[in-house]
Amino acid sequence: MDAREVERAAVIGAGTMGHSIALSFAMSGIVVDLVDVEGAALDAARERMRHALATLARGGVIAGDRADEVLAFVRTSTETARCAAGADFVVETVPEVPEVKREVFAQLEAACPQDVVIASNTSGLDIFSIAEMSHPGRLLIAHWFNPAHIIPLVEVVPGPSTAPEAVSFTASLLERLGKVPVVMKGFTRAFIVNKIQNMMSLAVFELLGSGLATPEDVDLAVKYSLGIRLPVVGVVQTLDFTGLDLVADLLRSYGLSNPLIEEKVAAGELGAKTSRGIYDYGGRSEAEILEKRDGLYLRVLAFLKEIGAFEPI
Ligand SMILES: NC(=O)c1ccc[n+]([C@@H]2O[C@H](COP(=O)([O-])OP(=O)(O)OC[C@H]3O[C@@H](n4cnc5c(N)ncnc54)[C@H](O)[C@@H]3O)[C@@H](O)[C@H]2O)c1
């Protein structure tokens, strides 16, 4: 099936993520069955979607009178098998408990037509070992970010037996929803973003545990530095601006080294200052590159100040 032909989706699990993922489908005009074992969770999900739509309307993302129209695309149910049987694409977003996931995969495998992709929103479980599937080619991870109806990224992670067509179909469907899919080459625990976020959390726990900085100090420090740079240079390109020779020295001071950095330094590819580092700057001068970067930093800084982003929520 072509992703443009998808008319119905099923989202299994109507909690923090499920209601928000369902809303993403509904906002794109795809009928979605939102399923939960708890009737109360379905009622709460409808309420959460209503609030989310009101916020989207206030933010100018949808027209103020469109909320009911969008909600009409969401049907709630406690019947996994029936809903999965009629869906063109299924997302499971039940609790991060292997036994619960395994049981849901078994239900989905039995109910869904063979060619329907089953996507797991696991935060990091190796569902490819957990799920007992006779058609593993249609199983993959599509990891959304909270709130899923606002944050664009969805990490798409294939397992060892996932069919390439299932991956490309999922990426196309996510693009149709206005999402930004980043397709990984294979499974690693915590994927990209949570792997980085987890390392940051460990550093935060160390800082707070030592008493050397307060929670407010840590957030202020990060917001006034990384918070301005990250949207422009990410976490990889930023190394090109540090200078890869300095990165190598810093690593050495921790008793570490990295083959990629060593290779770049040996080749004289030190980052923006040599117009080539981890990224290739196409022969542009350092002055040109910095002019572009700093123009963007200034705009980000002005915007963050304007919206009051440096204050805690
Ligand atoms: N919360 C986040 O920020 C976040 C972000 C990305 C991914 N995830 C992942 O998404 C998944 C769901 O997380 P959440 O925070 O939405 O959890 P949640 O507890 O808020 O929601 C899970 C829902 O699943 C329902 N459920 C339980 N067993 C079920 C079953 N057998 N069939 C149908 N529904 C069932 C529960 O009643 C509950 O409403 C987890 O795998 C989690 O790791 C969470």
PDBQT file of the ligand as one rigid body, heavy atoms in Angstrom, charges set to zero:
ROOT
HETATM    1  N1  LIG A 401       5.559   9.189  28.153  1.00  0.00    +0.000 N 
HETATM    2  C1  LIG A 401       6.504   9.559  27.291  1.00  0.00    +0.000 C 
HETATM    3  O1  LIG A 401       7.026  10.680  27.334  1.00  0.00    +0.000 OA
HETATM    4  C2  LIG A 401       6.936   8.598  26.217  1.00  0.00    +0.000 A 
HETATM    5  C3  LIG A 401       7.672   9.092  25.115  1.00  0.00    +0.000 A 
HETATM    6  C4  LIG A 401       8.019   8.221  24.073  1.00  0.00    +0.000 A 
HETATM    7  C5  LIG A 401       7.678   6.877  24.161  1.00  0.00    +0.000 A 
HETATM    8  N2  LIG A 401       6.977   6.421  25.256  1.00  0.00    +0.000 N 
HETATM    9  C6  LIG A 401       6.607   5.001  25.283  1.00  0.00    +0.000 C 
HETATM   10  O2  LIG A 401       5.242   4.918  24.932  1.00  0.00    +0.000 OA
HETATM   11  C7  LIG A 401       4.640   3.788  25.577  1.00  0.00    +0.000 C 
HETATM   12  C8  LIG A 401       3.444   4.260  26.397  1.00  0.00    +0.000 C 
HETATM   13  O3  LIG A 401       3.869   5.221  27.335  1.00  0.00    +0.000 OA
HETATM   14  P1  LIG A 401       2.845   6.223  28.015  1.00  0.00    +0.000 P 
HETATM   15  O4  LIG A 401       3.660   7.207  28.773  1.00  0.00    +0.000 OA
HETATM   16  O5  LIG A 401       1.848   6.696  27.022  1.00  0.00    +0.000 OA
HETATM   17  O6  LIG A 401       2.114   5.210  29.054  1.00  0.00    +0.000 OA
HETATM   18  P2  LIG A 401       0.728   5.397  29.812  1.00  0.00    +0.000 P 
HETATM   19  O7  LIG A 401       0.810   4.535  31.023  1.00  0.00    +0.000 OA
HETATM   20  O8  LIG A 401       0.381   6.833  29.958  1.00  0.00    +0.000 OA
HETATM   21  O9  LIG A 401      -0.333   4.757  28.788  1.00  0.00    +0.000 OA
HETATM   22  C9  LIG A 401      -0.389   3.397  28.483  1.00  0.00    +0.000 C 
HETATM   23  C10 LIG A 401      -1.854   3.021  28.273  1.00  0.00    +0.000 C 
HETATM   24  O10 LIG A 401      -1.883   1.684  27.799  1.00  0.00    +0.000 OA
HETATM   25  C11 LIG A 401      -3.031   1.061  28.355  1.00  0.00    +0.000 C 
HETATM   26  N3  LIG A 401      -2.845  -0.375  28.282  1.00  0.00    +0.000 N 
HETATM   27  C12 LIG A 401      -2.228  -1.210  29.153  1.00  0.00    +0.000 A 
HETATM   28  N4  LIG A 401      -2.276  -2.484  28.698  1.00  0.00    +0.000 NA
HETATM   29  C13 LIG A 401      -2.955  -2.440  27.525  1.00  0.00    +0.000 A 
HETATM   30  C14 LIG A 401      -3.335  -3.430  26.590  1.00  0.00    +0.000 A 
HETATM   31  N5  LIG A 401      -3.006  -4.707  26.762  1.00  0.00    +0.000 N 
HETATM   32  N6  LIG A 401      -4.051  -3.056  25.509  1.00  0.00    +0.000 NA
HETATM   33  C15 LIG A 401      -4.407  -1.742  25.315  1.00  0.00    +0.000 A 
HETATM   34  N7  LIG A 401      -4.065  -0.766  26.190  1.00  0.00    +0.000 NA
HETATM   35  C16 LIG A 401      -3.351  -1.112  27.262  1.00  0.00    +0.000 A 
HETATM   36  C17 LIG A 401      -3.091   1.610  29.768  1.00  0.00    +0.000 C 
HETATM   37  O11 LIG A 401      -4.406   1.456  30.322  1.00  0.00    +0.000 OA
HETATM   38  C18 LIG A 401      -2.704   3.063  29.558  1.00  0.00    +0.000 C 
HETATM   39  O12 LIG A 401      -3.825   3.899  29.344  1.00  0.00    +0.000 OA
HETATM   40  C19 LIG A 401       5.751   3.146  26.391  1.00  0.00    +0.000 C 
HETATM   41  O13 LIG A 401       6.344   2.135  25.645  1.00  0.00    +0.000 OA
HETATM   42  C20 LIG A 401       6.715   4.298  26.622  1.00  0.00    +0.000 C 
HETATM   43  O14 LIG A 401       8.036   3.848  26.889  1.00  0.00    +0.000 OA
HETATM   44  C21 LIG A 401       6.588   7.250  26.259  1.00  0.00    +0.000 A 
ENDROOT
TORSDOF 0
